[in-house]
Amino acid sequence: MSWFPDMGTVTMIDAGDHVRAVGWLSAEHPYTKGEVPAEFRARLRTFAERWGDSTKALGWGAFLGLHRCELCDRFMASGNFGVPQAGLLFAAPEMLPHYVEVHSYSPARGVRHGGHGVAATGNGGVHGSGRVVPPAARAVP
């Protein structure tokens, strides 16, 4: 998997001023570690489990093959998900819950707090209301 800096505007699956990268980790780059609240971890698991819904709703293509965790070599995943919130699209790999739970990765504060990002939204790639986000939601003016 490719490394992208947290809160950067480019990822493997999308790019633009409205995109924020979350959890694109690599063994060759340091990352922020810390405690993450249980509720936030549970939401991340739901997002990761529903990555297919997110990919479809956002009009992203699917990648073939599995990516092995570069940090421990014991976990594999292949999906990505996006979380639209407050005019931004938080883009993350399906491996994000693994990074948080096993490697103590702590996503940027803007993702977890302050009414923005993953913590403020609902389930895997859909708004908290359960409404699927249309592909047009990617393009934020």
C-alpha positions as CSV (number, residue, x, y, z in Angstrom):
1,M,0.0,0.0,0.0
2,S,1.2,3.5,-0.7
3,W,1.9,6.0,2.1
4,F,0.2,9.3,2.2
5,P,0.5,11.9,5.0
6,D,-2.5,12.3,7.4
7,M,-4.8,15.1,6.4
8,G,-3.0,15.4,3.0
9,T,-5.2,16.0,-0.1
10,V,-3.9,13.1,-2.1
11,T,-4.6,9.3,-1.7
12,M,-4.4,6.3,-3.9
13,I,-8.2,6.5,-4.4
14,D,-9.0,10.2,-4.6
15,A,-7.4,13.6,-4.6
16,G,-8.4,17.2,-4.4
17,D,-8.8,20.1,-2.0
18,H,-11.8,18.4,-0.5
19,V,-9.9,15.1,0.3
20,R,-8.2,14.3,3.6
21,A,-6.0,11.2,3.9
22,V,-6.4,9.1,7.0
23,G,-4.4,6.1,8.0
24,W,-2.3,5.4,4.9
25,L,0.6,4.0,7.0
26,S,3.9,2.5,6.0
27,A,6.7,0.9,8.0
28,E,9.1,3.5,6.5
29,H,7.3,6.5,7.9
30,P,6.6,7.4,11.6
31,Y,3.0,7.8,12.6
32,T,1.1,9.3,15.6
33,K,0.4,6.8,18.4
34,G,-2.0,7.1,21.3
35,E,-5.3,6.1,22.9
36,V,-8.4,6.1,20.8
37,P,-11.9,6.0,22.4
38,A,-13.8,2.7,22.1
39,E,-16.7,4.4,20.4
40,F,-14.4,5.7,17.7
41,R,-12.8,2.3,17.2
42,A,-16.2,0.7,16.8
43,R,-17.2,3.2,14.1
44,L,-14.0,2.5,12.3
45,R,-14.7,-1.2,12.3
46,T,-18.2,-0.5,10.8
47,F,-16.7,1.7,8.1
48,A,-14.2,-0.9,7.2
49,E,-16.7,-3.7,7.1
50,R,-18.9,-1.7,4.7
51,W,-16.1,-0.4,2.5
52,G,-17.8,-1.9,-0.6
53,D,-20.9,0.3,0.0
54,S,-18.6,3.3,0.3
55,T,-16.6,2.5,-2.8
56,K,-19.8,2.1,-4.8
57,A,-21.5,5.2,-3.5
58,L,-18.4,7.4,-4.2
59,G,-17.9,6.0,-7.6
60,W,-14.4,4.6,-6.8
61,G,-13.0,1.6,-8.6
62,A,-12.1,-1.6,-6.8
63,F,-8.5,-2.8,-6.4
64,L,-7.7,-6.5,-7.0
65,G,-5.6,-8.4,-4.6
66,L,-4.8,-8.1,-0.9
67,H,-2.5,-5.7,0.9
68,R,-0.5,-7.2,3.8
69,C,0.1,-4.9,6.8
70,E,3.7,-3.6,6.5
71,L,3.9,-3.1,10.3
72,C,3.3,-6.7,11.4
73,D,2.8,-8.8,8.3
74,R,-0.1,-10.6,10.0
75,F,-3.2,-8.8,8.6
76,M,-4.5,-8.4,5.0
77,A,-7.2,-6.3,3.5
78,S,-8.0,-4.8,0.1
79,G,-10.7,-2.1,0.4
80,N,-10.9,1.6,0.9
81,F,-13.7,3.8,2.3
82,G,-14.6,7.5,2.2
83,V,-16.5,9.5,4.8
84,P,-18.0,12.8,3.7
85,Q,-18.3,15.4,6.4
86,A,-18.5,19.2,6.5
87,G,-17.4,19.7,2.9
88,L,-14.5,17.2,3.1
89,L,-14.1,13.6,2.1
90,F,-12.0,11.6,4.6
91,A,-10.4,8.8,2.6
92,A,-9.0,5.7,4.4
93,P,-7.8,2.1,3.7
94,E,-9.9,-0.8,5.0
95,M,-6.9,-1.5,7.3
96,L,-7.5,1.6,9.4
97,P,-9.2,-0.3,12.3
98,H,-6.3,-2.8,12.4
99,Y,-3.7,0.1,12.6
100,V,-5.7,1.7,15.5
101,E,-6.3,-1.5,17.5
102,V,-3.1,-3.4,16.9
103,H,-0.5,-0.7,16.2
104,S,-1.9,2.1,18.4
105,Y,-2.2,4.5,15.5
106,S,-4.1,7.6,16.5
107,P,-5.7,9.5,13.6
108,A,-5.4,13.2,13.5
109,R,-7.4,15.2,16.0
110,G,-9.5,16.8,13.3
111,V,-10.7,13.3,12.3
112,R,-11.7,12.3,15.9
113,H,-13.0,15.6,17.4
114,G,-14.7,18.8,16.8
115,G,-17.6,17.6,14.8
116,H,-15.6,16.8,11.7
117,G,-14.6,13.5,10.2
118,V,-15.2,9.9,10.9
119,A,-16.3,10.3,14.5
120,A,-19.1,12.6,13.5
121,T,-20.6,10.4,10.9
122,G,-22.6,7.2,10.7
123,N,-21.8,3.8,9.2
124,G,-19.4,2.6,6.5
125,G,-19.5,5.1,3.7
126,V,-23.0,6.4,4.4
127,H,-24.2,9.4,6.3
128,G,-25.3,8.9,9.9
129,S,-28.9,8.9,8.7
130,G,-28.1,5.7,6.7
131,R,-28.5,7.6,3.4
132,V,-25.9,6.6,0.8
133,V,-23.8,9.4,-0.5
134,P,-24.1,9.9,-4.2
135,P,-21.0,10.0,-6.4
136,A,-21.5,13.8,-6.9
137,A,-20.8,14.3,-3.2
138,R,-17.1,13.8,-4.0
139,A,-16.9,17.1,-5.9
140,V,-17.1,19.8,-3.3
141,P,-17.1,23.3,-4.7
